Amino acid sequence: MRRYIRALFLCTVCAVLPSAWYFYANLLRYGDPTEARSRVRSPQRAAGAPDGPGPASPHRYNRYIMRQRGRAEAPGGGGSAAAGETARIEADAPMHLAVVACGERLEETLTMLKSAVLLSVKHLRLHVFAEDQLHAGFREALESWPGFIRSRYDYTVYSISFPSKNAAEWKKLFKPCASQRLFLPLILKDVDSLVYVDSDIVFLQPVDRLWSFLSRFNSSQLAAFAPEHEEPRIAWYNRFARHPFYGRTGINSGVMLMNMTRIRSTYFKNDMTSVGLHWVELLMPLLQKYKLNITWGDQDLLNIIFHYNPERLLEFPCQWNYRPDHCIYGSNCASAEENGIYILHGNRGVYHNLKQPAFRATYEAIRKYPFGADPGAFLLAPLQEELLKTTHTYCGKSYALFTRRLAQSLSVINRKLPPGR
């Protein structure tokens, strides 16, 4: 009997020992036998590729997501993995840029468009809203630019269009046609996202850099603006406004980045009803309620909207909307001090008078630059020479800020110019 028991014991040991050794070896290698079994069955996951719901290990999943974000070249800070993937998929889609021009704004608007197409990397889709008498001038100019520039954009010129019932009231609000920007989500129904800029804008950085803020939107944000002021002691809204406004000092609407798909589908909180209203339902009631209290027209209406919906807005730094207010009493735009000016906004007509010669010099340098010429010799050098003549003004004392980013941008586009220019 004892012989049979010994034989049974030896057989059991021989059967169990290899399995136990395999289990122990994998435990040493992976630390978790469940993970070990999953790796044996799913070699794709071991390589870092998604299998089923995703990579087995959280560390591998994180590395996988980071690779996807790297391929999309999405900027960091607030973007989700889904946003990064969307940016990668839409990497070749054109950027949409809109502007509104009325009155004597033809040449100024063309200078803005010139700076945009000169510096941008990706293809631009231009949406020009203008009074009918300006259409021929826009088409003639945009068709006359040289072929290597013309290949970087296409364009559409639109007539000014307001809701017929209140068209006259909207058109005369603040400056002629300025409130057209409020209706872009309703007019450009097939456009998902859009950069809107005033006609008195000059790009000193590629539009691409501003466009990339779209990938920083969280799930609720649908627009991005720069603050109206950085220094509350000289800010307008917190001292004089008779209506609600966004944040501490309000927002400036001269440069706007909009996810128009989200704008069209969102219900906005407001102080007129207990329920949210769509964009198209919101605008006219807001105007009727506040028209006796607003000074800056459509910009004030945007401030009111985002006062009640602050979670819908992303702020970008003042270097993306640099105005005379940032230097007229001394420098008060820290991001520009650190990195230079990205977008110049010559409001109050400073491109066309002598009040702020540094702004005028930058505008004139872009306007006079001949496409195809060496940008260093025919744009940057003349601009630097003119800026040195402006140091008697507060803005002129910061003249280096006007060329720091432009010089970097021009070094990139210089490599894109055709040979034998």
QUITACOR-V18060 format. One record per backbone hydrogen bond with DSSP energy under -1.0 kcal/mol. CO is the residue of the C=O (numbers start at 0). NH is the residue of the N-H. If there is no record, write none. Layout:
co:nh
CO:NH
CO:NH
This chain:
co:nh
0:4
1:5
2:6
3:7
4:8
5:9
6:10
7:11
8:12
9:13
10:14
11:15
12:16
15:19
16:20
17:21
18:22
19:23
20:24
21:25
22:26
23:27
24:28
25:29
26:30
31:35
32:36
33:37
34:38
35:39
36:40
37:41
41:45
42:46
43:48
44:47
50:53
56:60
57:61
58:62
59:63
60:64
61:65
62:66
63:67
64:68
65:69
66:70
67:71
68:72
68:73
79:83
80:84
81:85
82:86
83:87
84:88
85:89
87:90
89:92
94:124
95:194
96:126
97:196
98:128
100:130
104:108
105:109
106:110
107:111
108:112
109:113
110:114
111:115
112:116
113:117
114:118
115:119
122:94
123:153
124:96
125:155
126:98
127:157
128:100
130:133
131:134
133:137
134:138
135:139
136:140
137:141
138:142
145:148
145:149
146:150
148:151
149:152
151:123
153:125
155:127
157:129
162:165
165:169
166:170
167:171
170:176
174:177
176:179
177:180
178:181
179:182
180:183
182:186
183:187
186:188
187:190
191:259
191:260
193:257
194:97
195:255
199:345
201:343
205:208
206:210
207:211
209:212
210:213
211:214
212:215
213:216
221:258
222:313
223:256
224:315
225:251
230:233
235:239
236:240
245:249
249:227
253:197
255:195
256:223
257:193
257:259
258:262
259:263
260:264
261:265
267:276
276:267
277:281
278:282
281:285
282:286
283:287
284:288
285:289
286:290
289:292
295:298
296:300
297:301
298:302
299:303
300:304
301:305
302:306
303:307
308:311
309:312
311:221
311:222
313:224
316:319
317:320
318:341
318:342
321:344
322:325
323:326
323:327
325:331
326:329
332:336
333:337
334:338
335:339
341:203
342:321
343:201
344:346
346:349
348:351
355:359
356:360
357:361
358:362
359:363
360:364
361:365
362:366
363:367
369:372
373:377
374:378
374:379
375:380
378:382
379:383
380:384
381:385
382:386
383:387
385:388
386:389
389:392
392:396
394:397
395:398
397:400
398:401
399:403
400:340
402:406
403:407
404:408
405:409
406:410
407:411
408:412
409:413
412:415
